[in-house]
Amino acid sequence: MKILVSDTSVLIDLERGGFLESCFRLSFEFAVPDLLYARELAEYGGPDLITLGLRVEELTASELTIAQDTRGAYPKLSLPDAYAYSLASARGWTLMTGDGELRALANANNIALSGVLWLLDQLFENEVMEGEVLARGLQAIADHPRCRLPRAEINVRLERYRARK
């Protein structure tokens, strides 16, 4: 089963759109590093995410070294993001992020990478959710002032999702 290592931004967007529970019905496993969970999720719905199936992974000593080296080389990355990068890269898992710098780092190092829009496409293609429900949720994400998803890609998906009744 494909394992997706998520950063916090992806989980926030999925929650904004009302997609969290549905994403855990896909044929993927979702994981976060323990530091990210402790700092950013434990008091903000983390136990509910674990109930849904979220895996909280402890980094090995070598993975901690990768995280520290990554943070030192890319100081704009948060420590939780460096942990997520290390977990995905060291274990050959897919990194799920909306953070531009983290995406660039993953691309530069040939780390498998996906994001919120890809996950929504999976929900659509696997008919986990109806198109109109997906469109409403995506519109909610797009309408949020902190939305960082590319507007053109949002519009393409809104049109596609709404076309299937």
Long-range contacts (C-beta under 8 A, 24 or more apart in sequence): 1-27, 1-28, 1-29, 2-27, 2-28, 2-29, 2-93, 2-94, 3-28, 3-29, 3-30, 3-31, 3-55, 3-91, 3-93, 3-94, 4-28, 4-29, 4-30, 4-31, 4-93, 4-94, 4-95, 4-96, 4-114, 5-31, 5-32, 5-33, 5-57, 5-84, 5-87, 5-88, 5-93, 5-94, 5-95, 5-96, 6-30, 6-31, 6-32, 6-84, 6-96, 6-97, 7-32, 7-36, 7-80, 7-81, 7-84, 7-95, 7-96, 7-97, 7-98, 7-99, 7-102, 8-36, 8-40, 8-41, 8-80, 9-97, 9-98, 9-99, 9-148, 10-96, 10-97, 10-98, 10-115, 10-116, 10-119, 11-41, 11-49, 13-98, 13-116, 13-141, 13-147, 13-149, 14-116, 14-119, 15-45, 16-137, 16-140, 16-141, 16-144, 17-120, 17-137, 17-138, 17-140, 17-141, 18-136, 18-137, 18-140, 19-119, 19-120, 19-123, 19-129, 19-137, 20-49, 20-52, 21-52, 22-123, 22-128, 22-129, 23-119, 23-122, 23-123, 24-52, 24-53, 24-54, 25-128, 26-119, 26-122, 26-123, 26-126, 26-128, 27-126, 28-122, 29-53, 29-55, 30-54, 30-55, 30-96, 31-55, 31-56, 31-57, 31-87, 31-93, 32-56, 32-57, 32-84, 33-57, 33-58, 33-59, 33-67, 33-80, 33-83, 33-84, 33-86, 33-87, 34-58, 34-59, 34-83, 35-59, 35-79, 35-80, 35-83, 36-80, 36-81, 36-83, 36-84, 39-79, 39-80, 40-80, 57-87, 59-83, 59-86, 59-87, 59-90, 60-90, 62-90, 63-87, 63-90, 63-91, 66-90, 70-105, 74-101, 74-105, 76-101, 77-101, 77-102, 77-105, 85-111, 88-112, 98-148, 98-149, 100-148, 115-149, 116-141, 116-149, 117-149, 117-153, 117-154, 117-157, 120-157, 120-161, 121-157, 124-157, 124-160, 124-161, 124-164, 130-164, 130-165, 131-160, 131-161, 131-162, 131-163, 131-164, 131-165, 132-161, 132-162, 132-165, 134-161, 135-161, 135-162
